[in-house]
Amino acid sequence: MIKRYEVFLKEFVLLLDALVIAGMFLLTYGLRRHLHDFYGLNLIPDRTVFASLGPLDDYVWLLLLALPVWVGMLHLMGAYRELRSKSVIPIVWTIVKAGLLSLMFFGALMYLLKLEYVSRSFVTMFVIISMIGVTTERWLLILVFHVFLRRGYFQRHFLIVGTGRRARAFIRTLRRHEEWGLRLIGLVDQDPQMIGQHIAGAPIVGTLADFPQLLKERVIDEVIFVVPRTWIARIEPAILQCELAGVRTTVSVDLFNIRFARAHPSDFDGIPLISFDTTPMDQWQLATKRLIDILISATALLILLPVFPILALLIRTSSPGPILFRQTRCGLNGRQFTLYKFRSMIADAEAKQSELAHLNELSGPVFKLTRDPRLTPIGRFLRKTSIDELPQLINILKGEMSIVGPRPPIPSEVEKYEPWQRRRLSMRPGLTGYWQVSGRNKIIDFDKWMQLDLEYIDRWSLLLDVKIILKTMPAVMFGIGAK
């Protein structure tokens, strides 16, 4: 119901933003093209800053690039979430952040590709004017929407079937969001003696037996069934009556006491289903995350390729044994893969771990030791600087890992997990993660470690990944929390 209109509104505003940005591009070009007219008025003292601008044909490619970049930055900053309920100030701040990120992107692009013919002043003017244009557009949209809402446009009349706890919670939510334009006609209960009473400020206007008459006598755009599980069989005749009358029907799927899973409708070859997801399901963001993983890992491997032989030589000369340490780890939903690291310990380190088990500094089914006697001289440096983790860029490129995510555990650790701890396997493991930037091995409580990983999964977004990457850099450079 509400979601469908929100999706339409989001697509409409996105298209409107693109049109406004395109218009601001042409406006900026016209203004910048004729700035030389102000030279004679001494309004522009330095002519070199606003040198002659090339023909529009030279800048068309920039417009085609600017549209997805600008809209993408707006989406990344959350400009298309809950459009109806946003006030002007948060909108302005969101647009400013998106504009600054777009300006940084264009600046980096022109520097890397050495696009000398592209006017820097034009790009700066375009971003600033676009911010003003998009802000004005959003302000006008809010103004027009509220005027139309006060005059009765965009309103939908609906009836709620149910008077229990879930129905009351549903009504309270609607009261908090008048901007949705939903007008509650009343409630329907199964007890005739309840007619005329009020629940959460809403009147009970009839029973399930009165349903055909209610649909006939009242203006109803939609009927929402917010009922207990035991009512499912009872409401079927009412749903069929709505179908015959052509009235949209929505059934609340809040039938189970789910704590953190998110429910969404789906289907399997026409069979309607309700899915409960505990992990992020935004396919565009997930695809972007994977694309970033590929670009970063491939670029880093190319840059570090000359360094790897030097590291290999140091490892080989410091102690006998292989250069790479290979270990079976658990990835997405328990998939096993071979993790690669530069060897930082003696060759038979795993066999000697049981001898040091009593010195373990972490709780739970993991083993960490600050002054591990199995470390080689060069290995201690590799661990401190996290250089030993660099071969995992290969795992990332192969799709077994991601740049950011929970660290991949070994199978023997997973076997000891409690049921709630297994949820950390529901996202692809990462080279760095929430745990690393929250203290790394300074966190000695295993449950706290797990809770941080689950918090990352619940809060995940591309922006959160960027923040973790930025926080990882100083943690690695200064060896904060490393063991």
C-alpha positions as CSV (number, residue, x, y, z in Angstrom):
1,M,0.0,0.0,0.0
2,I,2.1,2.8,1.3
3,K,5.3,1.2,-0.1
4,R,3.9,1.2,-3.6
5,Y,3.2,5.0,-3.5
6,E,6.6,5.6,-1.9
7,V,8.3,3.8,-4.7
8,F,6.3,5.8,-7.3
9,L,7.1,9.0,-5.5
10,K,10.8,8.1,-5.3
11,E,10.9,7.4,-9.0
12,F,9.1,10.6,-9.8
13,V,11.4,12.8,-7.7
14,L,14.5,11.0,-9.1
15,L,13.3,11.8,-12.6
16,L,12.5,15.4,-11.6
17,D,16.0,15.7,-10.0
18,A,17.6,14.5,-13.3
19,L,15.6,17.1,-15.3
20,V,16.5,19.9,-13.0
21,I,20.2,18.9,-13.0
22,A,20.2,18.8,-16.8
23,G,18.5,22.2,-16.8
24,M,21.1,23.6,-14.4
25,F,23.8,22.3,-16.6
26,L,22.5,24.2,-19.6
27,L,21.9,27.3,-17.4
28,T,25.5,27.1,-16.1
29,Y,26.9,26.8,-19.6
30,G,25.0,29.9,-20.7
31,L,26.0,31.9,-17.7
32,R,29.6,30.8,-17.9
33,R,29.7,31.4,-21.7
34,H,28.7,35.0,-21.3
35,L,30.8,36.0,-18.3
36,H,33.1,37.9,-20.5
37,D,30.3,40.5,-20.9
38,F,31.0,41.6,-17.4
39,Y,34.7,42.3,-18.0
40,G,33.9,45.8,-19.2
41,L,32.0,46.5,-16.0
42,N,35.0,45.6,-13.9
43,L,32.9,43.0,-12.0
44,I,35.4,40.3,-12.8
45,P,39.0,41.5,-12.0
46,D,40.8,38.3,-13.1
47,R,40.1,37.3,-16.7
48,T,42.3,34.1,-16.4
49,V,39.9,32.5,-14.0
50,F,37.0,32.7,-16.5
51,A,38.8,32.1,-19.7
52,S,36.8,31.5,-22.9
53,L,34.6,28.4,-22.8
54,G,34.6,25.8,-25.6
55,P,31.5,24.8,-27.6
56,L,28.7,22.9,-25.9
57,D,29.5,19.8,-27.9
58,D,32.7,19.5,-25.9
59,Y,30.7,19.3,-22.7
60,V,27.8,17.0,-23.7
61,W,29.7,13.9,-22.3
62,L,30.0,15.7,-19.0
63,L,26.3,16.1,-18.8
64,L,25.7,12.4,-19.6
65,L,28.2,11.6,-16.7
66,A,26.8,14.3,-14.3
67,L,23.3,12.9,-14.3
68,P,24.1,9.4,-12.9
69,V,26.8,10.8,-10.6
70,W,24.6,13.5,-9.1
71,V,21.6,11.2,-8.7
72,G,23.8,8.4,-7.4
73,M,25.3,10.8,-4.7
74,L,21.8,11.9,-3.7
75,H,20.7,8.3,-3.4
76,L,23.9,7.5,-1.4
77,M,23.2,10.4,1.0
78,G,19.6,9.2,1.5
79,A,17.8,11.9,-0.4
80,Y,15.1,9.4,-1.6
81,R,14.2,7.8,1.7
82,E,10.9,8.8,3.3
83,L,10.3,11.7,0.9
84,R,7.0,12.8,2.3
85,S,8.1,13.1,5.9
86,K,11.3,15.2,5.4
87,S,11.5,18.9,6.3
88,V,13.5,21.5,4.4
89,I,16.7,21.6,6.6
90,P,17.6,17.9,6.4
91,I,16.9,18.0,2.7
92,V,19.3,21.0,2.2
93,W,22.0,19.3,4.2
94,T,21.6,16.1,2.2
95,I,21.8,17.9,-1.1
96,V,24.9,19.9,0.0
97,K,26.7,16.7,1.0
98,A,25.8,15.1,-2.3
99,G,27.0,18.2,-4.2
100,L,30.3,18.2,-2.4
101,L,30.9,14.5,-3.1
102,S,30.0,15.1,-6.8
103,L,32.4,18.0,-7.0
104,M,35.2,15.8,-5.5
105,F,34.4,13.1,-8.0
106,F,34.6,15.5,-11.0
107,G,37.8,17.1,-9.6
108,A,39.5,13.7,-9.3
109,L,38.3,12.6,-12.7
110,M,39.7,15.7,-14.4
111,Y,43.0,15.4,-12.6
112,L,43.4,11.7,-13.3
113,L,42.4,12.0,-17.0
114,K,44.2,15.4,-17.4
115,L,41.1,17.0,-19.0
116,E,42.7,20.4,-19.5
117,Y,40.1,21.7,-21.8
118,V,37.3,21.3,-19.2
119,S,36.9,24.5,-17.3
120,R,37.3,24.0,-13.5
121,S,35.2,27.1,-12.9
122,F,32.4,25.8,-15.0
123,V,32.3,22.5,-13.1
124,T,32.3,24.3,-9.8
125,M,29.6,26.7,-10.9
126,F,27.5,23.8,-12.2
127,V,27.6,21.9,-8.9
128,I,26.7,25.0,-6.9
129,I,23.9,26.0,-9.2
130,S,22.6,22.4,-9.2
131,M,22.5,22.4,-5.4
132,I,20.4,25.5,-5.5
133,G,18.2,24.2,-8.2
134,V,17.5,20.8,-6.6
135,T,17.0,22.4,-3.2
136,T,14.4,24.8,-4.7
137,E,12.7,21.9,-6.5
138,R,12.4,19.9,-3.3
139,W,11.0,23.0,-1.4
140,L,8.4,23.6,-4.1
141,L,7.5,19.9,-4.0
142,I,6.9,20.0,-0.2
143,L,4.9,23.2,-0.5
144,V,2.7,21.9,-3.4
145,F,2.2,18.5,-1.6
146,H,1.0,20.1,1.6
147,V,-1.3,22.5,-0.2
148,F,-2.9,19.6,-2.1
149,L,-3.1,17.5,1.0
150,R,-5.0,20.2,2.9
151,R,-7.5,20.4,0.0
152,G,-8.2,16.7,0.1
153,Y,-6.1,15.6,-2.8
154,F,-3.9,12.5,-2.5
155,Q,-6.1,11.2,0.4
156,R,-7.1,7.5,0.5
157,H,-10.0,6.3,2.6
158,F,-9.3,3.0,4.3
159,L,-10.9,0.6,6.7
160,I,-9.0,-1.5,9.3
161,V,-10.2,-5.0,10.2
162,G,-9.0,-5.8,13.7
163,T,-9.0,-4.2,17.1
164,G,-6.2,-6.0,18.9
165,R,-2.7,-5.0,19.9
166,R,-1.3,-5.0,16.4
167,A,-4.2,-3.0,15.1
168,R,-3.7,-0.4,17.8
169,A,0.0,-0.1,17.0
170,F,-0.9,0.3,13.3
171,I,-3.3,3.1,14.1
172,R,-0.7,4.9,16.3
173,T,1.8,4.7,13.5
174,L,-0.6,6.3,11.1
175,R,-1.3,9.1,13.6
176,R,2.4,10.0,13.5
177,H,2.5,10.2,9.7
178,E,-0.4,12.4,8.6
179,E,1.8,13.4,5.6
180,W,0.9,10.0,4.1
181,G,-2.6,11.3,3.3
182,L,-4.4,8.2,4.7
183,R,-7.9,8.8,6.2
184,L,-9.1,6.1,8.6
185,I,-12.9,5.5,8.1
186,G,-13.1,3.1,11.1
187,L,-12.5,-0.4,12.5
188,V,-14.2,-3.7,12.0
189,D,-14.5,-6.3,14.8
190,Q,-16.2,-9.7,15.1
191,D,-18.2,-8.7,18.2
192,P,-21.5,-6.8,17.5
193,Q,-21.4,-5.3,21.0
194,M,-18.2,-3.4,20.1
195,I,-19.9,-1.3,17.5
196,G,-19.9,2.4,18.5
197,Q,-16.9,2.1,20.8
198,H,-13.5,3.6,20.0
199,I,-10.1,2.0,19.9
200,A,-7.0,4.3,19.9
201,G,-9.4,7.1,18.9
202,A,-10.9,5.3,15.9
203,P,-14.6,4.2,15.9
204,I,-15.7,0.6,15.4
205,V,-18.2,0.8,12.5
206,G,-19.2,-2.8,12.0
207,T,-18.5,-6.5,12.1
208,L,-17.2,-9.0,9.6
209,A,-20.9,-9.9,8.9
210,D,-21.5,-6.3,8.0
211,F,-18.8,-6.2,5.4
212,P,-20.8,-6.2,2.2
213,Q,-23.0,-3.3,3.5
214,L,-19.9,-1.3,4.6
215,L,-18.4,-1.7,1.1
216,K,-21.7,-0.6,-0.4
217,E,-22.4,2.4,1.8
218,R,-19.0,4.0,2.4
219,V,-16.2,5.4,0.2
220,I,-13.4,2.9,0.8
221,D,-10.2,2.8,-1.3
222,E,-8.5,0.1,0.7
223,V,-9.2,-2.5,3.5
224,I,-6.3,-3.4,5.7
225,F,-6.5,-6.6,7.7
226,V,-4.4,-6.4,10.9
227,V,-5.6,-9.5,12.7
228,P,-4.2,-12.3,14.9
229,R,-3.1,-15.6,13.3
230,T,-6.3,-17.2,14.6
231,W,-8.4,-14.9,12.4
232,I,-6.9,-16.0,9.1
233,A,-9.8,-18.4,8.2
234,R,-12.4,-15.9,9.4
235,I,-11.3,-13.1,7.1
236,E,-11.2,-15.1,3.9
237,P,-14.9,-14.2,3.0
238,A,-14.2,-10.5,3.6
239,I,-11.2,-10.7,1.3
240,L,-13.2,-12.3,-1.4
241,Q,-15.9,-9.6,-1.0
242,C,-13.3,-6.9,-1.5
243,E,-12.1,-8.7,-4.6
244,L,-15.6,-8.8,-6.0
245,A,-16.1,-5.1,-5.2
246,G,-12.7,-4.1,-6.7
247,V,-11.4,-2.7,-3.4
248,R,-7.7,-3.1,-2.8
249,T,-6.9,-5.4,0.1
250,T,-3.8,-5.5,2.3
251,V,-3.1,-8.1,4.9
252,S,-0.6,-7.3,7.7
253,V,2.1,-10.0,7.8
254,D,3.0,-9.1,11.3
255,L,1.8,-12.5,12.4
256,F,5.0,-13.7,14.1
257,N,7.0,-12.2,16.9
258,I,10.1,-11.6,14.7
259,R,12.8,-9.7,16.5
260,F,15.0,-8.3,13.8
261,A,14.1,-9.9,10.5
262,R,12.6,-7.7,7.8
263,A,9.5,-9.1,6.0
264,H,8.8,-8.4,2.3
265,P,6.4,-9.9,-0.2
266,S,7.7,-12.1,-3.1
267,D,6.5,-14.8,-5.3
268,F,7.6,-18.1,-6.9
269,D,6.2,-18.6,-10.4
270,G,3.0,-16.8,-9.3
271,I,2.7,-18.4,-5.8
272,P,2.6,-15.4,-3.3
273,L,5.2,-15.7,-0.6
274,I,6.3,-13.7,2.5
275,S,10.0,-13.6,3.0
276,F,11.8,-12.7,6.2
277,D,15.4,-11.4,5.7
278,T,18.0,-10.8,8.4
279,T,20.6,-9.4,6.0
280,P,20.6,-6.4,3.6
281,M,18.6,-7.1,0.4
282,D,19.2,-3.9,-1.7
283,Q,20.5,-5.6,-4.8
284,W,21.8,-2.4,-6.3
285,Q,23.9,-1.6,-3.2
286,L,25.1,-5.2,-2.9
287,A,26.1,-5.1,-6.6
288,T,27.9,-1.8,-6.1
289,K,29.7,-3.3,-3.0
290,R,30.9,-6.3,-5.2
291,L,32.0,-3.9,-8.0
292,I,34.0,-1.9,-5.4
293,D,35.6,-5.1,-4.1
294,I,36.7,-6.1,-7.6
295,L,38.1,-2.6,-8.5
296,I,40.0,-2.1,-5.2
297,S,41.4,-5.7,-5.0
298,A,42.5,-5.7,-8.6
299,T,44.1,-2.3,-8.4
300,A,45.8,-3.1,-5.1
301,L,47.2,-6.4,-6.5
302,L,48.6,-4.6,-9.5
303,I,50.2,-1.9,-7.3
304,L,51.6,-4.3,-4.8
305,L,52.9,-6.9,-7.3
306,P,56.5,-5.6,-7.2
307,V,56.5,-5.7,-3.4
308,F,55.3,-9.3,-3.1
309,P,58.7,-10.8,-4.2
310,I,60.5,-8.8,-1.6
311,L,58.1,-9.9,1.1
312,A,58.5,-13.5,-0.1
313,L,62.2,-13.3,0.1
314,L,62.1,-11.9,3.7
315,I,59.7,-14.6,4.8
316,R,61.7,-17.4,3.2
317,T,65.0,-16.2,4.7
318,S,63.5,-15.6,8.2
319,S,62.4,-19.3,8.7
320,P,62.0,-22.4,6.7
321,G,58.5,-23.2,5.3
322,P,56.1,-21.9,2.6
323,I,55.7,-18.3,1.8
324,L,51.9,-18.4,1.9
325,F,49.8,-19.7,4.8
326,R,46.7,-21.5,3.6
327,Q,43.8,-22.2,5.9
328,T,40.2,-23.4,5.5
329,R,37.8,-20.7,6.5
330,C,34.0,-20.3,6.5
331,G,32.5,-17.7,4.2
332,L,29.0,-16.7,3.2
333,N,26.4,-18.9,5.0
334,G,29.1,-21.4,5.9
335,R,30.7,-21.9,2.5
336,Q,34.3,-23.2,3.0
337,F,37.2,-21.7,1.1
338,T,41.0,-21.5,1.3
339,L,42.2,-18.2,2.9
340,Y,45.6,-16.9,1.9
341,K,48.0,-15.0,4.2
342,F,51.7,-14.3,4.2
343,R,53.2,-16.8,6.7
344,S,54.1,-15.0,9.9
345,M,54.7,-18.1,12.1
346,I,56.9,-21.2,12.1
347,A,55.9,-23.9,9.7
348,D,54.2,-26.2,12.3
349,A,52.4,-23.4,14.2
350,E,49.0,-25.0,14.1
351,A,50.2,-28.3,15.5
352,K,51.6,-26.4,18.5
353,Q,48.5,-24.3,19.3
354,S,47.2,-26.9,21.7
355,E,50.3,-26.5,23.8
356,L,49.5,-22.8,24.2
357,A,45.7,-23.1,24.7
358,H,46.0,-22.2,28.4
359,L,47.5,-18.8,27.5
360,N,44.6,-17.8,25.2
361,E,43.7,-14.1,25.9
362,L,40.2,-14.2,24.3
363,S,37.1,-15.8,25.5
364,G,35.0,-18.2,23.4
365,P,36.2,-20.5,20.6
366,V,39.0,-18.3,19.3
367,F,42.7,-18.2,20.0
368,K,44.8,-15.0,20.3
369,L,48.1,-14.4,22.1
370,T,50.0,-11.1,22.3
371,R,53.5,-12.5,22.5
372,D,53.0,-15.7,20.5
373,P,56.3,-17.7,20.6
374,R,55.4,-19.2,17.2
375,L,55.8,-15.8,15.4
376,T,58.9,-15.4,13.3
377,P,61.1,-12.2,13.5
378,I,59.6,-10.9,10.2
379,G,56.2,-12.3,11.1
380,R,55.8,-10.1,14.2
381,F,56.3,-7.1,11.9
382,L,53.8,-8.5,9.3
383,R,51.2,-9.0,12.0
384,K,51.7,-5.6,13.6
385,T,51.2,-3.8,10.2
386,S,48.6,-6.3,8.9
387,I,50.8,-6.8,5.8
388,D,50.3,-10.6,6.3
389,E,46.6,-10.1,5.3
390,L,47.4,-8.7,1.8
391,P,47.1,-12.0,-0.1
392,Q,43.4,-12.0,0.9
393,L,43.0,-9.5,-1.9
394,I,43.0,-12.7,-4.1
395,N,40.1,-14.1,-2.0
396,I,38.3,-10.8,-2.5
397,L,38.8,-10.8,-6.3
398,K,37.5,-14.4,-6.4
399,G,34.4,-13.4,-4.6
400,E,35.1,-15.5,-1.4
401,M,35.6,-12.3,0.7
402,S,34.8,-8.6,0.6
403,I,36.8,-5.5,1.6
404,V,34.5,-5.0,4.6
405,G,32.7,-7.6,6.5
406,P,33.0,-9.9,9.5
407,R,36.3,-11.8,9.7
408,P,36.1,-15.4,8.3
409,P,36.2,-18.0,11.1
410,I,37.7,-21.5,10.9
411,P,35.2,-24.4,10.8
412,S,36.2,-25.7,14.3
413,E,35.2,-22.3,15.7
414,V,31.9,-22.3,13.8
415,E,31.0,-25.7,15.3
416,K,31.1,-24.1,18.8
417,Y,28.9,-21.2,17.8
418,E,25.6,-20.7,19.6
419,P,22.6,-20.4,17.3
420,W,22.5,-16.5,17.5
421,Q,26.2,-16.3,16.6
422,R,25.8,-18.1,13.3
423,R,24.0,-15.1,11.9
424,R,27.4,-13.4,11.4
425,L,28.0,-15.9,8.5
426,S,25.0,-14.3,6.7
427,M,27.2,-11.7,5.0
428,R,30.4,-12.3,2.9
429,P,33.4,-12.1,5.3
430,G,35.7,-9.1,5.0
431,L,39.4,-8.0,5.1
432,T,38.4,-5.4,7.7
433,G,35.2,-4.8,9.6
434,Y,33.4,-3.3,12.5
435,W,35.4,-5.3,15.1
436,Q,38.7,-4.1,13.7
437,V,37.9,-0.4,13.9
438,S,36.3,-0.8,17.4
439,G,39.5,-2.0,19.1
440,R,40.5,-5.2,17.3
441,N,42.1,-7.5,19.8
442,K,41.5,-5.1,22.7
443,I,38.0,-6.6,22.7
444,I,38.6,-9.8,24.6
445,D,35.0,-10.8,25.1
446,F,33.8,-13.1,22.3
447,D,30.1,-12.3,22.7
448,K,31.0,-8.5,22.3
449,W,32.9,-9.4,19.1
450,M,29.9,-11.3,17.7
451,Q,27.5,-8.4,18.7
452,L,29.7,-5.9,16.8
453,D,29.6,-8.1,13.7
454,L,25.8,-8.4,14.0
455,E,25.5,-4.7,14.5
456,Y,27.4,-4.2,11.2
457,I,25.0,-6.6,9.4
458,D,21.9,-4.8,10.8
459,R,23.2,-1.3,10.0
460,W,25.0,-2.1,6.7
461,S,25.1,0.4,3.9
462,L,27.7,1.5,1.4
463,L,28.3,4.6,3.5
464,L,29.1,2.5,6.6
465,D,31.6,0.5,4.5
466,V,33.3,3.7,3.5
467,K,33.5,4.9,7.2
468,I,35.0,1.5,8.2
469,I,37.6,1.7,5.4
470,L,38.6,5.2,6.5
471,K,38.9,4.2,10.1
472,T,40.9,1.1,9.2
473,M,43.7,3.1,7.7
474,P,45.0,4.7,11.0
475,A,44.3,1.5,12.9
476,V,46.6,-0.4,10.5
477,M,49.2,2.4,10.2
478,F,49.7,2.7,13.9
479,G,49.0,-1.0,14.7
480,I,46.1,-0.2,17.0
481,G,44.9,-3.3,18.7
482,A,47.0,-5.6,16.6
483,K,48.4,-8.9,18.0
